[in-house]
């Protein structure tokens, strides 16, 4: 019997947010750029999703590896404060993962520089079998040596009848569906953005119905492709759902929006929301996060999310395909 709802597996990072006034297109090699503001927050697929799911009222644990450094201490302290157990019993000799996010106020866009360290050390030995008594696994991106662990996790999930949500990043999607085939066939829900979907399928097609159907052929029961401010498209069985008008909120920063959406959607399904309402819950969670700096800042409680859904009256269309 499941004793908690979701195990979130992936990276834990310390994110440094730098904001500049210049447009990226005006920069050239050798420039010395004044930074308008600096913010430091924690992030990473495992901890972002775990924090969001816990805030929405679910019982959550993480399996993430941090280094034997102060950044690792900060992350573990935050998890403990949020009531989230990290089941990984060891720490890496490598540095805790780091990310620097540079945003331009002029272009409303960003560049993300990522250093993968401790998260690449996660092995199946770091995930005690006795801790795999959950209903769902939320699998974010694992790279380098840890990729093997991701495939092992997917196989174990199938054997234990644990449902798997897979949320790959662009640099993992770029490896293509053939490389990820064994993982995708054990995936229950696949969530990725348009660029990631195109990269995984190695196509330039902008036809969302085509993207969804081709991704579903890889194994997932449910596929969702997000498209930033333009909304999202989802395929469940033979029904395609479209959300093309997002809440008109001011975008401050988009880091963490994907994790906020995916966690909100999954929380909705676990709480027995309708498919459409689960999509709405994910969308308002993402719309709240993009109004703040920090991947976890602005994550909603269920009550806050319901109020935001009611405020914006998010419309979703459905058709048979």
N, C-alpha and C positions, 0 to 999 in steps of 0.2 A: 504494500500500500504506500502511496506517495505521502511523504511527510512535509514536503514543501512544494511550492509551485514551479519555480524556475531556477535553474543553475545557469549563470551567465559566464561564458568562457571567452577569453580574449585578452587584450592588452589593458594595462593601466599606465597612464602617462601623467606627466606634469606639463601643462600647456602654458606657454608664454605668448600673450597676445600683444602685438605691436601695431599701433595705428599710425599711418602716415597720411599727410594731406595730398601728396603728389600722386597723379595717376601713374600706374605701372608703365604705361606706354611712353611716358616721358623719361624713364630712368635708363641710364646707360652704365656700362662697366666703368668702375672707378669712382662713381658718385658717392658722396657722403650725404646721407639722408637724415634729416631731423625727425625724430619719432615724437608724435603728438602725445601718445599715452601708452603706458605699459600696465598690463594686468597679468597676474599669475593664478591659474586655476588647475584643478585636476581634471583629467579626461580619460579617454581610452574606451574602446567598445565594451569591455566587460563592466567597468565601473559606471559608465554613463547609463547603460541599460539597467544595471542592478539598482542604481539610485532612483531611476525613473519608475521602475516597476514597484519598488518598495514604497515610494511616495503615493502610488496609486492603490496601495493597500494589499499587495501580494507578499507572500513569504518567499524570500529570495536569498540565494547564496552566490558567491563568485568562485571561479577558479582562475586566478591570475597570478603571474609571477612578477615580483618586484626585486630590486637590487638591495644590497646591504648598505644603503646610503640614506641620507636624510629625506630625499624625495620618496623613497620607499616607505619610510616611517610616516610621512605625511599622508600618503595614500591609505595605509593600513589603519591609521588613526581615524581618518574620515569614514572608512567603511564601518569601523566599530561604532562610531558616533551615530551612524545611520542604522545600526542594528543588523548589519550584513556580515555574515561570516565568510571569510576567505578560506576555502577548504584546502588550498595548496599549502602543504606543511613546510616547505623549504623556500629559501630566498636565493636568488641568483648571485653569482660572483660578478655578473655584468651589471652595468649601470641601469637604473630604472629608465624606462622609455621616456623620451622627451619629444616635444613638438613645439615649434615656433610658428605662430600664425600671423602673417603680415597682412593687414587690411588697408585698403585705400579708401579714404572718405570720398574721393572724387569718382571712382569707378564702381564703388559698392561691390568690390570683389576681393578675393583673398589669394594668398599663396601660402601653402602649408609645407613646412620643412619637418620631416619626421626622422628621428633616430630610434631604430629598433634595437633594444638591448636585452633586458631581462625577459621580456615576453617571448623571445625566440628560444628560451630554455625550457619552456613548459613541456613536460613529457607526460605520458599516461600514468607514470608512477606518482606524479604530483596530484592525481585525482583519485583518492581512495574509493574503491568500489562501494564501501559502506555508505558513502556520501551521495551516491547516485540513486537516491530514493525521491526523485522529483517527477513532476508531470511533464515538464518541458525543459529543453536545453536551448538557450539562446547562444548561438555560435557566431561570434564576430571573427574578424580576420586574425589568423595566426600565420606567421611567416617563418622562412628558413627551417630550422630543425623542428619547430613547433607545427609545421604543416602536416607532418606525419601524424602528430597527435590529433589534429582535426579529423583526419580520415578514420583514425581509431575510435574517436568519440562518436562519429556518425554511425559506425558499425555497432558499437555498444548500445547506442540509443535504439537502433532497430531491434537488437536482441532483447532489450529490456522493455520494449514497447513505450519508450519515452519519445514524445514528439519533438522534432527538431526544427527550429527556426534558424535559417542561415542568412547572415547579412554581410556579404563580402565587400571589401573595399575595391577601388579601381585597380590597384596594383596586383590584387589577387584575381580579379575578374579577367584581367588581361592575359592570364595564362590559358584561358579558353575552356570551353565546355568539355573537351576531351580530357584535359588534365584534371578537371574537377568532377569527372563523371561519377566516380564511386561515391563521392560526397553528396552530389546532387540527387542521386537515386534514393538516398536515405533521408532526404530533406522533406519535411512536411510543408513548410512555408519558406519561400524565397523572397527576400526584399532587397531591392537595389535601385539605384537611380538610372536615368536614361543612358548616361554615358557608360556606366558599368554594364548595363544590359547589352549595349551595342558591342562593348569590348569582349564580353563573355561569348557572344555569338559570332564575333568577328564580322560584323555587318555595319553599314552606315545607314540602314533603314530607319526612318522616322515614324514608321507605321507601328503604333503601339499594339494593335491587335496581333500583328505578325510577331513582334517581340515577345508578347505574353505567351502566345501559343507555342513558339519555338522553345521558350524556356520551360514551359510546362511539360514538353516532350522529354525533357532531361530527367524528370522524376517528381518534382514538387507538386503537391495537390493544389496549393495556392501560390500564385505569383503576383507580386506587386512591383510596379515600376513607377517611381516618383519622378516628378519633373519640376522641382523647385516651386516658384510662384505660380506656375501654370497648372499645378495640381498633381494628380496621380491617376493611374489606371491599374485595375486589378482583375485577375481571372480566377474564378472559383468554379471548378467543373466546367460547364458550358456557358456560364454567365460572366459577362464583362461589365465591370463597374468603372464609371468615370467621375472624377471630382475635378472640375476645371476652373472653379472659382474659389480661391483660398481667402481666408479672412484678411481684410485690408489693414494689416498692422505695419508699423514702421520696422524695417529691418535694421538692426544694429549689428548683428553678427550671426552667421549661419552655422558656426561650429556646433556640433551636437544635435542639429535639427534632425538628421537621419535617425540617430539613436532614439531621440524623443518620439518621433513618429512611430518607429517600429515597436518600441516598448509600449506606447499607448495602444496601438492596434492589438498587440498580443494580450495586453491586460484586458482589453475589451472582450476578446474571445474567451479568455479564461473566466471572466465574470459573466459569461453568457449573454453578452450584448449581441444584437443582430450583426451580421457581417457589415452592413452599411454603417451602423452606429460605432462599430469598432474602428472603421476607417475614419469616422468623424473624430473619435477620441484621439487617435493618432495624429490627425491633422491639427487639432487645436493645441495639443502638447507641443508639436513642432513650431506652431505659430507663436506660442508663448516664449519658447526658448530663443527664437531668433530676435526677440526684442531686448536681449541682454548679452553681455560679454561673459563667456564661460559656458562650457558644454552642459553643465548641470543646472546652471542658474535659470530660473523660470520654469522648471519642471512643475507640473500641476498635480494637485491632489484630485481625486475623483470628483469631489464636489465642485472644485474650481473648474475642472474640465467640462462638467455638465452645464455649468453656468455659461461658459464660453461658447459651447455648442448652441445653446438656446439663444444667446446674444446674436450670433452670426448666421444662424439658420442655414448651415452648410448643405447644399444640394448635391445629391449623388444620383446619377442616371444608371440604369441597368438595361442590358440587352442580351439576347441569346446570340451566341456565335458558334 
